[in-house]
Amino acid sequence: MTSSSSATSEKVTASTIERENGFDLLRLLLAVCVVFSHAFLLGGFGTDWLDQFSRGQTSAGDLGVLGFFGLSGFLITQSFIRQPNARFFLASRFLRIFPGFLLALVLAAFLFAPLISWASPANNNWDFVKATQYVIQNSLVQVSTWTVGDELAGLPYMGSLNGPLWSLWPELLCYGFVLIFGITGLLDRKAGNAVLVFLCLLVFHIARELNQSLPNLIPAPITLSGFSPLFLAFSAGALFAIYRDHFVWSGRQALLWSVLAIATLRWGGWDIAGPIILTITLIQASQSIRIRLPADISYGLYLLHFPILHFLSAAGIHQKGFAVYLAAALAISASFACLSWYFLEKPLLRLKSHPFVRGN
């Protein structure tokens, strides 16, 4: 990777973003953060290093998910602004999310769950009917069934077969907000509606963090199970996309935001300011990266690593130490992610250019 060492400021414009695409690399690094954090959890190694560094404010996994939402807010909103077509927007989001998600469900239920059962010292049973139910019951993204059966019995973590799938539901909610705001004209920068929404989310987020009993006083559909940090990060990214011509980027600013992120992680304030600081840091950092990856495997890596970590634990690989366990998980997960990208995700994403999808 090469970076710009110049401190010369430049506007964050659409052409700049197209020319300097650092988002694939950043998403990959965020996915690796999630794998790193989950390796501690599923391998029985305790809390990850960022959790310790931040004194319990956040983990590498939570930071990775938060970063995904911040970048997604920027890119998804920018996509609608460039092509304000509801059919294209819905089709694009469907092609990006659902094929990989369904593949993750099927692989977890029919490949990894039986492998985990076979490798586990507890000699757990795998059931085809329950595996089918797992896929069907979770196929609408809002995950309600977390295991196929008892395949995780005796493992360091038994809470879910593929935990990261939970984050796709709030992600889709954010997409829905962008679509509604877009078709109703609320994304118009002159109207300032996006700023108002962002400020409302910010006030609610701060109030929620300062008073943890607040969600109990508000109906569940509004609190949305504590998703406020994710929504705030997404809205910060969306705001950056809407007013991108008014923001100035420089290498010095990117560095300063990074320092601020580290400071709040270490000495406090991340719970409140983290969603905004991380989003701005990532978007500004993306402008200094002059590399484009040959494959976008971040989504596949994020969706597939969890059951692979379970399998490695069942096979006893975690007993060889954290480094070996993590390396094996990254290697296997990246291999599956590459297959997913080249044989499923990328071919289907080409359909976005079809006249029907584009609304021509």
PEQUICOR-V650145 format. One record per residue. N is the residue number from 1. RES is the residue in three letters. SS is DSSP state (helix for helix, strand for strand, loop for the rest). PHI is phi in whole degrees, 0 to 359 (none if undefined). OMEGA is omega as a letter, one per 20 degrees, with the letter a starting at -180 (none if undefined). Layout:
# PEQUICOR-V650145
N,RES,SS,PHI,OMEGA ; N,RES,SS,PHI,OMEGA
This chain:
# PEQUICOR-V650145
1,MET,loop,none,r ; 2,THR,loop,244,a ; 3,SER,strand,233,r ; 4,SER,loop,282,r ; 5,SER,loop,264,a ; 6,SER,loop,281,r ; 7,ALA,loop,263,a ; 8,THR,loop,293,a ; 9,SER,loop,283,r ; 10,GLU,strand,210,r ; 11,LYS,strand,290,r ; 12,VAL,loop,275,a ; 13,THR,loop,250,a ; 14,ALA,helix,299,a ; 15,SER,helix,294,r ; 16,THR,helix,297,a ; 17,ILE,helix,295,r ; 18,GLU,helix,295,a ; 19,ARG,helix,284,a ; 20,GLU,loop,242,a ; 21,ASN,loop,272,r ; 22,GLY,loop,257,a ; 23,PHE,helix,290,r ; 24,ASP,helix,300,a ; 25,LEU,helix,295,r ; 26,LEU,helix,296,r ; 27,ARG,helix,296,r ; 28,LEU,helix,296,r ; 29,LEU,helix,297,r ; 30,LEU,helix,295,r ; 31,ALA,helix,296,r ; 32,VAL,helix,297,r ; 33,CYS,helix,302,a ; 34,VAL,helix,294,r ; 35,VAL,helix,299,r ; 36,PHE,helix,304,a ; 37,SER,helix,293,a ; 38,HIS,helix,291,r ; 39,ALA,helix,296,r ; 40,PHE,helix,296,a ; 41,LEU,helix,292,a ; 42,LEU,helix,281,r ; 43,GLY,helix,266,a ; 44,GLY,loop,75,a ; 45,PHE,loop,260,r ; 46,GLY,loop,87,a ; 47,THR,loop,270,a ; 48,ASP,loop,282,a ; 49,TRP,helix,295,a ; 50,LEU,helix,291,r ; 51,ASP,helix,300,r ; 52,GLN,helix,289,a ; 53,PHE,helix,297,a ; 54,SER,loop,273,a ; 55,ARG,loop,57,r ; 56,GLY,loop,82,a ; 57,GLN,loop,290,a ; 58,THR,loop,200,r ; 59,SER,loop,241,r ; 60,ALA,helix,298,r ; 61,GLY,helix,293,r ; 62,ASP,helix,296,r ; 63,LEU,helix,297,r ; 64,GLY,helix,298,r ; 65,VAL,helix,295,r ; 66,LEU,helix,299,r ; 67,GLY,helix,296,r ; 68,PHE,helix,302,a ; 69,PHE,helix,292,r ; 70,GLY,helix,297,r ; 71,LEU,helix,294,r ; 72,SER,helix,297,r ; 73,GLY,helix,301,r ; 74,PHE,helix,292,a ; 75,LEU,helix,288,a ; 76,ILE,helix,291,r ; 77,THR,helix,295,r ; 78,GLN,helix,298,r ; 79,SER,helix,298,r ; 80,PHE,helix,290,r ; 81,ILE,helix,297,a ; 82,ARG,helix,290,a ; 83,GLN,loop,225,a ; 84,PRO,loop,283,a ; 85,ASN,loop,236,a ; 86,ALA,helix,298,a ; 87,ARG,helix,296,r ; 88,PHE,helix,297,a ; 89,PHE,helix,298,a ; 90,LEU,helix,295,a ; 91,ALA,helix,296,a ; 92,SER,helix,297,a ; 93,ARG,helix,293,r ; 94,PHE,helix,298,a ; 95,LEU,helix,295,a ; 96,ARG,helix,277,a ; 97,ILE,helix,264,a ; 98,PHE,helix,289,r ; 99,PRO,helix,302,r ; 100,GLY,helix,295,r ; 101,PHE,helix,296,r ; 102,LEU,helix,295,r ; 103,LEU,helix,298,r ; 104,ALA,helix,298,r ; 105,LEU,helix,297,a ; 106,VAL,helix,295,r ; 107,LEU,helix,295,r ; 108,ALA,helix,296,a ; 109,ALA,helix,283,a ; 110,PHE,helix,252,r ; 111,LEU,helix,242,a ; 112,PHE,helix,286,r ; 113,ALA,helix,300,r ; 114,PRO,helix,294,r ; 115,LEU,helix,295,r ; 116,ILE,helix,296,r ; 117,SER,helix,298,a ; 118,TRP,helix,292,a ; 119,ALA,helix,277,a ; 120,SER,loop,292,r ; 121,PRO,loop,298,a ; 122,ALA,loop,284,r ; 123,ASN,loop,54,a ; 124,ASN,loop,287,a ; 125,ASN,loop,263,r ; 126,TRP,loop,243,a ; 127,ASP,loop,236,a ; 128,PHE,helix,297,a ; 129,VAL,helix,297,r ; 130,LYS,helix,294,r ; 131,ALA,helix,296,r ; 132,THR,helix,296,r ; 133,GLN,helix,297,r ; 134,TYR,helix,301,a ; 135,VAL,helix,292,a ; 136,ILE,helix,295,a ; 137,GLN,helix,292,a ; 138,ASN,helix,257,a ; 139,SER,loop,291,r ; 140,LEU,loop,264,r ; 141,VAL,loop,82,r ; 142,GLN,loop,284,a ; 143,VAL,loop,293,r ; 144,SER,loop,236,r ; 145,THR,loop,246,a ; 146,TRP,loop,262,r ; 147,THR,loop,223,r ; 148,VAL,loop,284,r ; 149,GLY,loop,202,r ; 150,ASP,loop,253,a ; 151,GLU,loop,297,a ; 152,LEU,loop,264,a ; 153,ALA,loop,301,r ; 154,GLY,loop,89,r ; 155,LEU,loop,272,a ; 156,PRO,loop,303,r ; 157,TYR,loop,229,a ; 158,MET,loop,240,a ; 159,GLY,loop,288,a ; 160,SER,loop,200,r ; 161,LEU,loop,283,r ; 162,ASN,loop,217,a ; 163,GLY,helix,302,a ; 164,PRO,helix,300,a ; 165,LEU,helix,297,a ; 166,TRP,helix,301,a ; 167,SER,helix,286,a ; 168,LEU,helix,287,r ; 169,TRP,helix,294,r ; 170,PRO,helix,298,r ; 171,GLU,helix,296,r ; 172,LEU,helix,294,r ; 173,LEU,helix,299,r ; 174,CYS,helix,297,r ; 175,TYR,helix,300,r ; 176,GLY,helix,298,r ; 177,PHE,helix,297,r ; 178,VAL,helix,298,a ; 179,LEU,helix,297,a ; 180,ILE,helix,296,r ; 181,PHE,helix,297,a ; 182,GLY,helix,292,a ; 183,ILE,helix,285,r ; 184,THR,loop,263,r ; 185,GLY,loop,81,a ; 186,LEU,loop,283,r ; 187,LEU,loop,273,r ; 188,ASP,loop,296,a ; 189,ARG,loop,297,a ; 190,LYS,loop,290,a ; 191,ALA,loop,285,r ; 192,GLY,loop,77,a ; 193,ASN,helix,296,a ; 194,ALA,helix,298,r ; 195,VAL,helix,296,r ; 196,LEU,helix,297,r ; 197,VAL,helix,298,r ; 198,PHE,helix,300,a ; 199,LEU,helix,295,r ; 200,CYS,helix,296,r ; 201,LEU,helix,297,r ; 202,LEU,helix,296,r ; 203,VAL,helix,298,r ; 204,PHE,helix,297,a ; 205,HIS,helix,298,r ; 206,ILE,helix,297,r ; 207,ALA,helix,298,a ; 208,ARG,helix,293,a ; 209,GLU,helix,289,a ; 210,LEU,helix,282,r ; 211,ASN,loop,226,a ; 212,GLN,loop,293,r ; 213,SER,loop,277,a ; 214,LEU,helix,304,a ; 215,PRO,helix,302,r ; 216,ASN,helix,287,a ; 217,LEU,helix,264,a ; 218,ILE,loop,238,r ; 219,PRO,loop,307,a ; 220,ALA,helix,305,r ; 221,PRO,helix,300,a ; 222,ILE,helix,276,a ; 223,THR,helix,287,r ; 224,LEU,helix,52,r ; 225,SER,helix,56,r ; 226,GLY,helix,76,a ; 227,PHE,loop,275,a ; 228,SER,helix,303,r ; 229,PRO,helix,298,a ; 230,LEU,helix,291,r ; 231,PHE,helix,296,r ; 232,LEU,helix,293,r ; 233,ALA,helix,297,r ; 234,PHE,helix,298,a ; 235,SER,helix,293,r ; 236,ALA,helix,296,r ; 237,GLY,helix,296,r ; 238,ALA,helix,297,r ; 239,LEU,helix,297,r ; 240,PHE,helix,297,r ; 241,ALA,helix,291,a ; 242,ILE,helix,295,a ; 243,TYR,loop,250,a ; 244,ARG,helix,300,a ; 245,ASP,helix,289,a ; 246,HIS,helix,261,r ; 247,PHE,loop,263,r ; 248,VAL,strand,247,r ; 249,TRP,strand,250,r ; 250,SER,loop,207,r ; 251,GLY,helix,301,a ; 252,ARG,helix,294,r ; 253,GLN,helix,294,r ; 254,ALA,helix,301,r ; 255,LEU,helix,294,a ; 256,LEU,helix,296,r ; 257,TRP,helix,294,r ; 258,SER,helix,296,r ; 259,VAL,helix,297,r ; 260,LEU,helix,297,r ; 261,ALA,helix,298,a ; 262,ILE,helix,296,a ; 263,ALA,helix,296,a ; 264,THR,helix,290,r ; 265,LEU,helix,297,a ; 266,ARG,helix,277,a ; 267,TRP,helix,249,r ; 268,GLY,loop,109,a ; 269,GLY,loop,104,a ; 270,TRP,helix,295,a ; 271,ASP,helix,305,a ; 272,ILE,helix,270,a ; 273,ALA,helix,264,a ; 274,GLY,helix,306,a ; 275,PRO,helix,303,a ; 276,ILE,helix,281,a ; 277,ILE,helix,299,a ; 278,LEU,helix,296,a ; 279,THR,helix,299,a ; 280,ILE,helix,295,r ; 281,THR,helix,301,a ; 282,LEU,helix,292,a ; 283,ILE,helix,295,r ; 284,GLN,helix,292,r ; 285,ALA,helix,297,a ; 286,SER,helix,299,a ; 287,GLN,loop,283,a ; 288,SER,loop,260,a ; 289,ILE,strand,263,a ; 290,ARG,loop,247,a ; 291,ILE,loop,222,r ; 292,ARG,loop,237,a ; 293,LEU,loop,287,r ; 294,PRO,loop,291,a ; 295,ALA,loop,215,r ; 296,ASP,loop,262,a ; 297,ILE,loop,262,a ; 298,SER,helix,298,a ; 299,TYR,helix,294,r ; 300,GLY,helix,296,r ; 301,LEU,helix,298,a ; 302,TYR,helix,294,a ; 303,LEU,helix,280,a ; 304,LEU,helix,253,a ; 305,HIS,helix,289,a ; 306,PHE,helix,296,r ; 307,PRO,helix,294,r ; 308,ILE,helix,293,r ; 309,LEU,helix,299,r ; 310,HIS,helix,301,a ; 311,PHE,helix,299,r ; 312,LEU,helix,296,r ; 313,SER,helix,293,r ; 314,ALA,helix,298,r ; 315,ALA,loop,278,r ; 316,GLY,loop,84,a ; 317,ILE,helix,294,a ; 318,HIS,helix,297,r ; 319,GLN,helix,287,r ; 320,LYS,helix,274,r ; 321,GLY,loop,113,a ; 322,PHE,helix,296,a ; 323,ALA,helix,299,r ; 324,VAL,helix,294,a ; 325,TYR,helix,299,a ; 326,LEU,helix,294,a ; 327,ALA,helix,299,r ; 328,ALA,helix,295,a ; 329,ALA,helix,296,a ; 330,LEU,helix,295,a ; 331,ALA,helix,296,a ; 332,ILE,helix,291,a ; 333,SER,helix,297,r ; 334,ALA,helix,296,r ; 335,SER,helix,296,r ; 336,PHE,helix,295,r ; 337,ALA,helix,296,r ; 338,CYS,helix,296,r ; 339,LEU,helix,298,r ; 340,SER,helix,298,a ; 341,TRP,helix,293,a ; 342,TYR,helix,283,a ; 343,PHE,helix,252,r ; 344,LEU,helix,230,a ; 345,GLU,helix,295,a ; 346,LYS,helix,298,r ; 347,PRO,helix,300,a ; 348,LEU,helix,288,r ; 349,LEU,helix,294,r ; 350,ARG,helix,296,r ; 351,LEU,helix,293,r ; 352,LYS,helix,298,r ; 353,SER,helix,273,r ; 354,HIS,loop,294,a ; 355,PRO,helix,305,a ; 356,PHE,helix,295,a ; 357,VAL,helix,295,a ; 358,ARG,helix,282,r ; 359,GLY,loop,78,a ; 360,ASN,loop,276,none
